[in-house]
Amino acid sequence: MTQDNIKEKKIDIKVDEHIAIGHYSNLAAIRHSREEFIFDFAFIFPDGPMGKLVARMILSPAHAKRFSEALEGNIKRYEEMFGPIIPADVPPGVGYIQ
């Protein structure tokens, strides 16, 4: 079956207010096993070497790939509208885990 043969389905997703508010993250760590990708989002406090995990998402490999492709597309459209994204410096001693 091709993409053209797949009928678009509308899904009504309800969102609780505490989820809709969202969380700010300035650090992301990604790990994977054969069965899943784990995305950890944390907030590292600017005045000390402390932080807090604010969200963890666990995705199947297929969904992680779709997420990656969607993120790439969104970044491309963002940069077309607003110009290139210039990455900020990472705080000393903090790295992104891949």
C-alpha positions as YAML, in Angstrom:
chain: A
units: angstrom
residues:
- id: 1
  name: MET
  ca: [0.00, 0.00, 0.00]
- id: 2
  name: THR
  ca: [1.39, 3.43, -0.91]
- id: 3
  name: GLN
  ca: [1.04, 6.71, 0.99]
- id: 4
  name: ASP
  ca: [-1.60, 7.78, -1.57]
- id: 5
  name: ASN
  ca: [-3.78, 4.81, -0.60]
- id: 6
  name: ILE
  ca: [-3.74, 5.59, 3.11]
- id: 7
  name: LYS
  ca: [-6.79, 7.58, 4.16]
- id: 8
  name: GLU
  ca: [-6.16, 10.50, 6.50]
- id: 9
  name: LYS
  ca: [-7.81, 9.99, 9.87]
- id: 10
  name: LYS
  ca: [-8.63, 12.84, 12.23]
- id: 11
  name: ILE
  ca: [-7.87, 12.13, 15.86]
- id: 12
  name: ASP
  ca: [-9.32, 14.20, 18.69]
- id: 13
  name: ILE
  ca: [-6.63, 14.43, 21.39]
- id: 14
  name: LYS
  ca: [-7.62, 15.80, 24.76]
- id: 15
  name: VAL
  ca: [-4.89, 17.56, 26.76]
- id: 16
  name: ASP
  ca: [-4.94, 18.14, 30.51]
- id: 17
  name: GLU
  ca: [-4.01, 21.69, 31.49]
- id: 18
  name: HIS
  ca: [-0.86, 20.68, 33.38]
- id: 19
  name: ILE
  ca: [0.38, 18.90, 30.24]
- id: 20
  name: ALA
  ca: [-0.61, 21.76, 27.90]
- id: 21
  name: ILE
  ca: [1.54, 24.22, 29.87]
- id: 22
  name: GLY
  ca: [4.65, 22.28, 28.85]
- id: 23
  name: HIS
  ca: [8.14, 22.19, 30.35]
- id: 24
  name: TYR
  ca: [11.26, 24.15, 29.47]
- id: 25
  name: SER
  ca: [14.37, 22.08, 28.79]
- id: 26
  name: ASN
  ca: [17.93, 23.23, 28.10]
- id: 27
  name: LEU
  ca: [19.47, 19.75, 28.03]
- id: 28
  name: ALA
  ca: [18.46, 16.61, 26.16]
- id: 29
  name: ALA
  ca: [19.84, 13.10, 26.44]
- id: 30
  name: ILE
  ca: [18.97, 10.31, 24.04]
- id: 31
  name: ARG
  ca: [19.60, 6.61, 24.64]
- id: 32
  name: HIS
  ca: [18.37, 3.55, 22.81]
- id: 33
  name: SER
  ca: [18.07, -0.18, 22.97]
- id: 34
  name: ARG
  ca: [16.93, -2.57, 20.25]
- id: 35
  name: GLU
  ca: [13.29, -1.99, 21.22]
- id: 36
  name: GLU
  ca: [13.06, 1.71, 22.15]
- id: 37
  name: PHE
  ca: [14.52, 5.20, 22.13]
- id: 38
  name: ILE
  ca: [14.50, 7.12, 25.41]
- id: 39
  name: PHE
  ca: [14.47, 10.92, 25.29]
- id: 40
  name: ASP
  ca: [15.23, 12.66, 28.59]
- id: 41
  name: PHE
  ca: [14.66, 16.39, 28.83]
- id: 42
  name: ALA
  ca: [16.18, 18.26, 31.76]
- id: 43
  name: PHE
  ca: [16.53, 21.80, 33.05]
- id: 44
  name: ILE
  ca: [20.05, 22.64, 34.20]
- id: 45
  name: PHE
  ca: [20.06, 25.54, 36.67]
- id: 46
  name: PRO
  ca: [22.23, 28.45, 35.47]
- id: 47
  name: ASP
  ca: [23.71, 29.17, 38.90]
- id: 48
  name: GLY
  ca: [24.98, 25.74, 39.84]
- id: 49
  name: PRO
  ca: [25.85, 22.26, 38.69]
- id: 50
  name: MET
  ca: [22.36, 20.99, 39.42]
- id: 51
  name: GLY
  ca: [19.44, 20.11, 37.26]
- id: 52
  name: LYS
  ca: [16.09, 18.39, 37.19]
- id: 53
  name: LEU
  ca: [14.60, 15.88, 34.76]
- id: 54
  name: VAL
  ca: [11.40, 17.50, 33.49]
- id: 55
  name: ALA
  ca: [10.19, 14.90, 30.99]
- id: 56
  name: ARG
  ca: [11.00, 11.46, 29.63]
- id: 57
  name: MET
  ca: [9.55, 10.13, 26.38]
- id: 58
  name: ILE
  ca: [9.96, 6.52, 25.29]
- id: 59
  name: LEU
  ca: [9.38, 5.87, 21.59]
- id: 60
  name: SER
  ca: [9.47, 2.84, 19.34]
- id: 61
  name: PRO
  ca: [12.30, 2.93, 16.76]
- id: 62
  name: ALA
  ca: [9.80, 3.59, 13.93]
- id: 63
  name: HIS
  ca: [8.17, 6.46, 15.81]
- id: 64
  name: ALA
  ca: [11.59, 7.89, 16.76]
- id: 65
  name: LYS
  ca: [12.48, 7.97, 13.05]
- id: 66
  name: ARG
  ca: [9.19, 9.72, 12.18]
- id: 67
  name: PHE
  ca: [9.85, 12.19, 15.02]
- id: 68
  name: SER
  ca: [13.35, 12.90, 13.67]
- id: 69
  name: GLU
  ca: [12.04, 13.50, 10.15]
- id: 70
  name: ALA
  ca: [9.27, 15.80, 11.44]
- id: 71
  name: LEU
  ca: [11.75, 17.75, 13.57]
- id: 72
  name: GLU
  ca: [14.14, 18.13, 10.61]
- id: 73
  name: GLY
  ca: [11.31, 19.42, 8.42]
- id: 74
  name: ASN
  ca: [10.16, 21.88, 11.08]
- id: 75
  name: ILE
  ca: [13.68, 23.21, 11.62]
- id: 76
  name: LYS
  ca: [14.09, 23.70, 7.88]
- id: 77
  name: ARG
  ca: [10.82, 25.65, 7.64]
- id: 78
  name: TYR
  ca: [11.73, 27.70, 10.73]
- id: 79
  name: GLU
  ca: [15.10, 28.68, 9.22]
- id: 80
  name: GLU
  ca: [13.46, 29.58, 5.90]
- id: 81
  name: MET
  ca: [11.17, 31.99, 7.77]
- id: 82
  name: PHE
  ca: [13.49, 33.36, 10.46]
- id: 83
  name: GLY
  ca: [17.04, 32.63, 9.33]
- id: 84
  name: PRO
  ca: [19.60, 30.14, 10.60]
- id: 85
  name: ILE
  ca: [19.46, 28.87, 14.16]
- id: 86
  name: ILE
  ca: [22.75, 29.59, 15.91]
- id: 87
  name: PRO
  ca: [23.30, 27.05, 18.69]
- id: 88
  name: ALA
  ca: [23.95, 28.56, 22.12]
- id: 89
  name: ASP
  ca: [27.03, 27.59, 24.08]
- id: 90
  name: VAL
  ca: [26.55, 24.52, 26.24]
- id: 91
  name: PRO
  ca: [27.27, 25.21, 29.92]
- id: 92
  name: PRO
  ca: [30.73, 23.94, 31.02]
- id: 93
  name: GLY
  ca: [30.67, 20.31, 32.11]
- id: 94
  name: VAL
  ca: [27.34, 19.67, 30.42]
- id: 95
  name: GLY
  ca: [27.09, 17.71, 27.22]
- id: 96
  name: TYR
  ca: [24.43, 16.22, 25.04]
- id: 97
  name: ILE
  ca: [24.31, 12.45, 25.20]
- id: 98
  name: GLN
  ca: [23.70, 10.71, 21.92]
...
